[in-house]
Amino acid sequence: MAIKFSAQTELAPGADVNLDSVRHPQYGRYLEEYVPGQLFVHPRGFSFTQSNIDSFSRTYMQCNPLYLDLEYAKAHGFNQMPASPQMVFNVVLSLGVQNDSEKVIANLGYYNAQFLNPVYSGDTVRAMTMVVDRKERGADKPGIVTIRTLGLNQRDEVVLQYERKLMVAYRGERLPTVPVAEGQVPAFPWQEDASVNLPEALPTALRHATKSVTGWNTYAEDFSPGDIIVHNNGRTISDEHFALTYQVGNTHPLHYDKVFSQSLSGPMSGNPIVYGGLVYAWLEGLASRDLSENAVWELGFTEGYHTQPAFAGDTVFALTRILAVEDAPAELQDHASVVTLQFIGVKNITSAAALEKHGADLFIKENDKKALGKDKITDKIFEIERRLVIKKRG
């Protein structure tokens, strides 16, 4: 379609400036603007390409060939090389920030995250969030909001679902935020008893999969409850995190706007804070060659907390404690196990030094320390429980 438009001419010099027509759009939500049952259909989607799938895995030091090696992925029954779960999580969470958390004081935790379908190159993922609960703690005090978020592909299949708890301030006299769009509210297909849709060919593929491109010490038989794995390498974060935050679609200015971050008071004031999803991804990658190199799926995670912020210049390290090892269900039971683990991140101290310094206290949840008469660990930045499907040596 060819359409001819008139030539552009300069209009600004002759146009009056009307200061009564100034608008200040505000995004995110303040406490009183969250209503239980409210649904946010988040703007924009994210199209996964082979390039950004590969780039994410390499940026975050992933060692599982499932996310790096197309032939390996095909040999395990996948149609293509899937996006790593960390990429899917980062994208889905980031898509929702403009509506559900751009104004929050703190992200208090991740709960009940479940990866239900693979995401491949060519898939477009969008997100929606439902407000589950709002707890107020008195006038002018921050409250707690619980939300549920879904990531869905272009076929309306749920690829990820999880809950978050947010600490949110009252709006008070501040400008209101952009209201929720009016119109018909779509279905919110949260699955209480969800099934994971793995490739039909996976059980057969596991009988014949090559062992030559993965480490010898990361099969299901190599893990026992009680094992503590001290991951050796660290990763120093630079100002790269500014660009990486927006590459996954996160719009919170705390992560890339120094004028905004310096306008805050308290521990969040100063240089922009590294988006927590990126910190989690780096920690997971640092651990992957010791832990998940032979994983064929990440079922999900729960009770996850960023216990301290990270900044450019910080170096992060990871530790893992194995909690349980069980046979996988159905056709996978002869070929894979479900490994449940506690995953810990520290900063500016090696994992070995942190374990020597803090011992068993490193594995006590920071929110439980006060009741136990223990001090919180300032070296510790992250804690979560994960479940992986890891193939057996066979």
C-alpha positions, 0 to 999 in steps of 0.5 A: 500500500503506497500512501502519499503524505504532505511534506513536513514543515516546522511547527514548534516556533509558532505554537504556544506553550500551554503549561496547563496541559502538562502530563506526568504519566506514572507507572506501577502501583501504590498500595491503595491502587492494588485491588484483590481480583484485579487483573493486569494484562501487561503491555508488549510481548517478547519474541524469543529468537535463536540469537537472544536465547544463545546470548542469554545462556552465554551471558549468564555462564550457563553450562547445560548444553540443552541451552547451548547445543542444538544437536544435544537438545534434539538428541534429548527429544526437544524440537529446538534448543529451548530457552533457559528457564532463567531467561523465561523467568526474567522476561515474564517478570520484567514484562509485568514491572510496568504495571505491577511493581515499578513503584514497589519498595522491595520485592519480598519473595518468589513462591511456587514458580513452575515452568510448564512448557518449553519456550523455543525460538519463534515463540512470543511470550506475554504476561498477565498478573492478578492481585491476590491479596493486599495487607495494610499496616496502618496509615503511611506504613508500607503494606504487603501485596501478593500477586500471581503472574502468568507467562503465556505463549502465542498458543495461550499455553502457560509457560511459567506461573509464580507468585510474588510478595511486594512491599508497597508504599501508600500513594498519599498526595503523590500523582496517581498511576495510569489506570488499568485498561477498561474492557473485557477481562480475559481468562486467567488460566492459573493451574493449581494442579499443573502438569509439565508438558515435556517432549514426548520423545524425552523418555526414549531419548534418555535411553540413548543420549550421549554422555560425551558433552556433559560432566561425569559428576552431575548425574542424579546418582551423584547427589545425595541428601545432605551434600553441600556443593561449594561452587568455585568460580565467582562473577564480578558484575559491571555496569553492563547490568544497566543494558541487560536489565532493559534487554529483558524488558524490565522498566524499573528505574531503580536498576538503571537510573542514577538520578532516581536511585540517588533520590531515595533514602535508606539502603536503596539510595546511591548507585542503581541496584542490579535487577535481582533476576539477573543476580539469580541468573548469574548465580545459577550459571555459576553453579550449573557445571557442578549441578545442572549440566545433566538436568533435562528440566527445571520444575521451578522454585519457591521461598526465594528471597534477595536478602541483600542488594547487589551493585556494579562492582560486586562479585557473586558466588553460589553454594548448593545443599541437596535436600532430596533425591527421588525418582521422577514420575511416570515414564521418566522414573527409570531415566531421571530423578527429581533433585530438590536443593537449597540454593544460596548466593553470597557476594564479595566473599568466596563460597568456601570462605562464606561456608567457613565463616558462617557454617550451618547458619548460611542455610538458615532462612534470613527471615527466621534469624530474629526468632532464633536469636541470630544475626542476619548474614550481610555477605548473603544476597540470595536464597531459594529452593529449586527442583530439577529433573536430572537424568540418571547415568543409566 
